[in-house]
Amino acid sequence: MSELVRSVGLLSGQQLILMLIGATRTKIVATLLGPGGMGLLAQAVALQDVLRQASLLGAGNGFLKLVAEGAGRDDRSMLERLIPSAFALFGGLALVLGIGCAAGAPWLARLVFHDESRAGLIVIGAAGLIFAVPAALLQRMLAGTLQFRAYTQLAVADALVGLVAMASLVWLLGLTGAVAALVIAEVATVVIGATLVWRRVVRPRSIVLRPAAVDAAIVRRLVRLAGALALTSLTAAGAALVVRGAIIGHFGAEANGYYQVAWQVGQNYLGILGASLWTYGMPKVATKLHDPPAIQALQDEFLRLALAVLAPGIVLLLCARDLWVPLLYTPAFLAAAPMLCWQLGGELIAMLRQSMNISLLPRERLGFLLFQAVFYWAGWAVLALLLLPRLGATAVALAYCAANAAALVVTFAYHHRVLGYRVRADNARLLAVTLPGFAVVVMLASGGNGVTARAVPLALVAGWVAWNRRIYLDAFASLRGRA
């Protein structure tokens, strides 16, 4: 537990810093571009995510797994073949895809933005793809070799460069400048990341990198992992792109800007533990495949931390939304309030599911990994598209919560029956008390401005924290032990 808490503390601290930087960047964009510009920028980011996942064949985490295996065995020869092979494979795909997108920019603009005049945004995104792919690989190299301090430094540097670029270019060039700032951040990540990888990974391990070291066997292994992971990642990124496009098509870019508040806050909040889950948890599992009880213990501790950190925090966010929404965005974005309840509830359920799923990729359970991703993301997209004309953009957040709940049931059934996963007795009691109470408290907090919607939820959360104070005391003791 102590090692996990210390690593999660570092990575979560990084995530909090990124959230503060991101909040500043968001405030600038929201103030200068308004809900409509925010909605278009969110759609441009969603498109870039699809392009990046397509270039990586969804195998970014597969590359992370192989790096963790090689580093864990101190297999220098494997790393010398893996690194140039991955950069050649995925970098070449990024170049081809970027050229193709630039050539078809008008058609893509009609499809994504419902406006051919936005073709310039497609071209900028295609140029950024050439840098986004190596940037992602460099980040995963640091994570796979457990260089979490360097990983944190790179992430923070990337965010700071993005903030400065965004603040400058959005003021000068508007939406076009905002999209261009994303490209500048990727370029900076490549330069800084390459320096950190050289100093923290390549030189200390005496790794010799040669372009001629591209290895056919390594490429085949990456492609094998990519078969399932590409569909998984593309389904996720593609679902977001389609749903956001539908929001724009039905209700305009402003509605997508309002939904961006719920989505962005939810993803950032989930990222407090999510970054630790995949950056620390998944590589850690990859080093303990011979020890199933250790994997189970890691899953149990992440489940416990999710309930201790995310559940109370979501209630606090909902109770204080009249304060932080105008502060982080503008008062116009308070229209997003009805979406927050469902979106944030879905994020907690997603974290419970992901605490189990960190073992799937290291164990190469690719079939179920693909199935649950398609079931979840496609289910969300279909349900959102069905409800959107009747319920407006709030339907997307409602569908997100429902899809996460359904996927959690399916995921637990698989882990329980096939992999022998058992919820520890104290965690089972914690779940039995927390989840029903959380649902009630969130529904109360999502109401109006009266005492029932503010004081009662906060009092209940304070009581829950006091009752489960042992979780927090143990975590603080672990952090003090680090010092």
N, C-alpha and C positions, 0 to 999 in steps of 0.2 A: 504493500500500500504506500509506503513512504517514497519509494522510487517513482511510482506512478504520480503521486501528488506533486512531487518536486518537478517532474517533467511537464505535467499538466499546468503547474503554476507558471513555468517559463513560457510555454506555448500559449496559455490563456492570457498571460500578461502581454505577450506579443499581439494577440488578437484584440485586446482592449485598446492598445496603442493604435492599431490599424483602424479600429472603430472610431476613435477620436479624430484621426486624420481623415477618415472617410466622411465623418459627420461634417467636418469643415468643408471638404470638397462638395458634399451634397448641398450644404447651405449656399455656397457660391452659385452652384448650378441652378438650384431651385429659385434663388432670388433673381438671377439674370435671365433664365429661360422660362420660368413658370411651369405649371403642370403640363402644358402641351410639349414644350421642349424637353422636359424631364421624361415624358412618355416616349418621345422619339429616340432620345439617348438610350433609354433602357432597351428599346428594341434593337438599336445598333449593337449594344453590348451582347444581347442575346444572339444576334447573328454571328458576332465574332466568336462566341463560345461554341456555336455549332461548327464553324470553320476550324477552330482549334482542335475540337474533339475529332473531327473528320481527319485532320492531318496526323494526329497522334494515334489514329485508329482506336481511340478510347483506351490505349495501353499505357497511359502515364503511370497509373498505379501498378501495372504489370512491370514496367521498367523499375519502379520503386521496389517491388518485390525482389527482382533479380539483383538489384544493387545491394539490398539488405542481405540476401543470401551470400553473395560474394564477399561483402564486408564482414559478415558474421563468421565466415570460414577463413577470413584473411587470404582469399584466393586472388592474388594479384593478376594472375594470368587471365582469369575470367573477366575481371574488370577492364583489363587492357583490350579485350575483344568486345566486351559489352558496350562500352562508352562510344567508340567510333561507329559501331554497328547501329546503335540507336540514333545517333545524330545523322548518319547517312540516310537511314530509312525514313525517319520522320521529317527530317529537314528537307529531303527531296520531295516528299509528298506535299509539304507546306508550300514549296516553291511552285509546283505544278498546280495545286489548287488555287493559290493566290493569283496566278496568271489567268486561270480560267474564270475566276470570279470577276477580275477586272475587265475581262473581255465581255462578260455577260452582265455588266453592272446595271444597265437600264432595265433589263428583264427582272433581275433580282430586286431592284428598287420597287418595281410594281408589285412584286410578290410579297415583300417584307413590309414596306411602308405604305403600300397602296398609293404611291406617288413616284412617277418616273424621274421627277426632278431631283430626287434624293440619291441619284446614282453616284454622286461624288462621295457620299458616305460609304458606299460599297467599296469604292476604289481605295479609300483610306484604310478601311478595315482589311482589305486584301493585302495591302503593303505591310500592315502591322503583323499579319499572320507569319511572315517570314522571320520575325523576331520573337513572336509569342511562343513558338514551339521550342526553340532552344532555351528560352527563358524558363519554360516549364520543366524541361529536362534537368537543367542546372539546379533548380529548387529541389527536385526529387533526389538528385545525387546527394545533396547535403542532408536531406531527411533520411535517406536509406543508409547512410554511413553514421547516423545518429549524431550529426553535427548540428544540434538544435540551436546553439547560440549563433552560429553562422547563418543558419536558416532564418532565424529571427532578424538578424541584421539585414539580410537581403530583403526580406519582406517589408521591413520598415523603410529601408532606402527606396524601394520601389514605390511605396505609398507616398513618401515625401516628394519624390520627383514628380509623381503624378499630380500631387496637390499643386505644386508650383506651376507646372505646365498647364493644368486646368484653370487655375486662377488667372493666368496670363492670357491664354488663348481664347477662353470662352468670352472674355471681355472684348477681345479684339475681333474675333471671327464668329462668335455665337456658337450655334450647334456644330458647325464644321470644326471649329477650334476645339470643342469639347471632345469630339471623336479623335482628332489628331493628337490630343494630349494623352490618350490611351496608348497610342503608338510610341510616343516619346518615352513613356514609362516602361514599355517592353524593351526598348533599346537600352535604357539604363540598367534594367535587370540583367540583360545579357552581359554587359560590360562588367558590372559589379559582381554578378554571379560567377563569371569565369574567373575573376580574380580570387574570390573566396574559395572556389572549388580547387584551384591550383594550390593555394596556401594551406587549406585544411584537409584536402583529400589526396590530390595527385602527388604533391611533393612529399608529405609525410609517409605515404605508403610506397614511395619509389615507383609509381605507375608510369610507364612509358606509353604515350599515346601516339599512334601512327595512323594516318588515314588508310593505309594499306591493310590495317588490322581488321577491316570489316570481315566478320565471320559468318558464313552461310548458316551454320548450326544455330548461332545466336539469333540471327534474323528470323529463322524458322520458328524458334521458341517465342520470340516477340510477336510474330504473326499469329502463332497459335493462341497466345493469351489475347491478342487483339481480336480474334474471331468473336469471342463473347463480349469482351470489354468495349469494342467499337459499337456494337449494337446497344449495349447498356448506356454508354455515354451519349451516343447520338439520340437515343430515345429520350433521355432526360433533356438534353439541350434542344432537340427538335420540338418536344412537347411545349417547352416554355416559349419558343419562337412562334409556334402555331397559335397558342392560346393568347399571347400578347397581340399577335396580328389580328385575331378575332375581336379582341377588345377595341383595338383601333378602328377596325372595320365597322363595328356596331355602334360604338359610342364616342369615337374620336380619340386623339392622342391624349387629351386631358384625363380621360378615364384611366388610360394606361399609366399616366403619371400618378394618379391617386393609388392605383394598385401597387405601383413601385414602392410607395411608402411601406405598405404591409409586407411586401416581398423582401425589400432591402433590410428592414428592421428584423424580420424573421430570420433571414439568412445570416446576418451579422451576429445576431444573438445565438443562433444555433452554432455559429462558428467559434464561439468562446470555448466550447468543448469539442466541437466537430474537428477543428484543426488538430487538437491533441489526439483525438480518436484515430485519425488516419495517419498523422505524421509520426506519432509515437506508438499508438496501439497496434496498427497493422504491421509495421516492421518488427515490433516486439514479438508478435505472434509468429512471424516468419522465422524467428530464431528459436522458437519453443515448440516446433511441430512434433517433437519427440515426447512432449510432456503435456498431454491433454488436461490434467488437473490445473496446470499453470495457466493455460488458455482460458479455462472456465473461471478461474479466480480473477483474471484480468477483465473478462466480460462482466463479472459481478461488480467489480469496483467501479467500472465506467457507468453501469446502471445506477449505482448508488449516487455517484457524483451528479449524474443527470437529474435525478430527482431532487437532490439537495441544492443544486445551483439554478437549473432552468425553471422548475415549477414555481418557486417563490418569486423569481425575477420577472416572470411573465405577468403575474398579478400586479407587481409594482409598475411595470410598463403600462398596463391598461389603466390603472388608477391615475397615473400621472400624464396621460396622453395629451391633456389640454395644455400641459406645460412644455413637453419636449417636442411635440409635432411643430408648433410655431417656431420653437427655438432652432430645431434642426432643419426645417424646411421654411415654410411661410404659413400664416394663418389660413390661406386658401387650401392647404393640404389637409385640414381637419376633416374634409369630406371623406378621407380614408378611414375614419374611425370605425365604421361598421364592419370593415374587412379585418381589422386587427384581431378581434376575438378568435375567429376561425383560423386565421393564418398562424398566429402564435400557438394556438392549441395544437395545430398540426405539426409545428416544429418540435414540441415536446414529444409527441408520439414518434416522430421521425428519429429523434435521438435514442429512444428506447429500442427501436428497431436496429439502428446502426450499431448500438453497443453489442449486439449479437453478431452482426454481419462483418465485423473486423476479421473474423476467422475464415471467411469464405475464400478470399483470394489467396492467402497463404496456403490453404488446403487445396487450392485449385478446384473448388466446387463451382466450376464455371457455368454449368447448366442451370443450377438454381439461381446463381448470381444474375444470369441473363433473364430467367423467368420472372423473378421478383421485380427486377427493374422495369421490364416491359409491362407487367401487371400493374405496377404502381404508377409509372409515368403515363402510360397510355390510358389507364383508367382515369387518372386525373384529367387528362386532356379531353377525353370523350365526355365525362360527366360535366366538366366546365363548359364545353361547347353546347351541350344539351340544355343546361340551366341558364346560360348567359342571356339569351333573348328574354327570358322571363324575370330573372332576378337582378340583371345588371352585372356590373363588375364584381359585386360582392359574391356572386355565384362562384367565381374562380377560387376565392379563399375558402368558401364552404366545401367545394369539391376537393381542395387540397387537404383539408382536415379529414374528410371522409376517405379519401384514397390512402392516406397514411394509416388510418385505423384498420382498414381492410388488409393492407400490406403487413401490418404488425401481426395480425392473427395468422396469416399464411406463413410469415417468417418464423414465428415462434413454433408453429406446428412442425416445420421442417427441422429446425435446430433440435427440437425436443425428440423427435422420432428417429431422425437419421444420424445426428451428431451427438446425441446423448446429453443435450443441454438441459440443465436443471436450475431453476431459480433458487438461490440460497434462501433458507428459511427466514432470516431476518429481512432480506430483500422482498420476499413474498408478502410479509406483513406490511412492509413499507408501501408496496404497490397497492395492496388492498385498502389501505387508509388514504393514500395520497391521490390516486386517480379519481375516485368518485368525488372527494372533497375539492380537488382541483377543478373539475367540471362545474361544480356548483359555484365556486368562488369566481371563476372566469366569467360565467354568465352574469353574476351579480356585478362584477367590475365593468362589464361591457355596457351597462345601463347608463342612465342619465347622470346628473351631477349631484344627486342627493346623498344623504348619509349612507343609505343602503349600498350605493354603488361605489363608495370610497372607504368609509370608516369600517364597515363590516368586513369586507374582503381583507383589508390590511390587518385588522384584529385577528382574523382567522389564520392568516399567514404567520403573524407573530407567534400565535399559539403553536402552530405546526413547527416552526423553527425551534421554539423553546423545548417542545416535546422530543425533537430529534437532535438536540444539541450535541449529542455524542459524536455524530457525523462530523460536525464542524470542529469540535475539539480535537478529534483525531487528525483532521486535515491540518489544523494549525500546528499541532505537535510535530507533524511530518515536516512542515515548512521550517519550523524552528530548528529541527534536527539538521536541516541543510546548512543553516548558519553555524 
